[in-house]
């Protein structure tokens, strides 16, 4: 089995969410090594568009705070977003 076939077989065995993560990572690697790098803002917009197209909800301020607290092992309240 070639590396390409092995990768595809393993990718197909992953849940949809993990498949999307793999695609994002592959895209990241391609951009990292690309001579024609797109601006960060454009790349972030592309990621946002894929999330919206997938039907997933975007995080609001509370959702972002919860993600940060989770990533910090429960340490929250260090940074607060102020509405402008």
N, C-alpha and C positions, 0 to 999 in steps of 0.2 A: 504494500500500500504506500502510495506516495505521501509526502508531507501534506500536500494540498488535500488529498482525500482524507487523511487522518484528521486534519483540522476540521474539515467540513463534517465528518462523522461526529466528532466530539461536540462541535457547535450545535448540531441538530439535536443532541441529547440534552442540551441546556434548556431551562425554562425561558420563555419569551423575554423576561426582564434581563436575564443574564446574557442572552443573545444580543440584546441592544447594547449592553455594557461592552461586550466584545467588539461590536461594530464601532462604538465610540472610541475604544482604545486603539483599534486599527487605524481609524481616521486620525487620531492624535499622533500616532507614529508616522503616518504619511505626511501630516502637516509639519511635524518636527523636522523631517528630513527633506521637505520640499523646498526647491529653490524659489518657487512662486508662493510664498507664504501669504495667506490672507490676513488682514488686520484682525486683531483679537475681537474687536466689537462685532465684526461680521461673522466670525466663527461662533461667538456666543449667541448671536441672533439665529444662526443655523441650528444650533443645539436647541434653543428655545422653540423654534419652529417644529423640530422633530418631536419634542415633548408634547406640544399642543396637538400636532397631527396624530399622535398616538392615543389621544383622549385622556391622558393623565392631567391631573390638576396641577397648576403651578403653585408654588408655595407663596403664602402671604407672609406678612411680617411675623405673625405668631408661629407659623410653620418654620420659618427660617430660624427663629430663636430656639425652637424645639430641636431642630437639626444641630444647631451649634451646641446646645446643652448636651445632647446625646454624644456628639463627637468629642466633647471635653470630659466625658465620663461623669456627667451630672453637675459639672461646674457651670452654672448659668449666671446671668445678671452682670457679667463683666462688661459687655457692650450692649447698649440699648440703641434702637433705632428711633430717631426723632422725626416726626412727620413735619414736612415743610409745606 
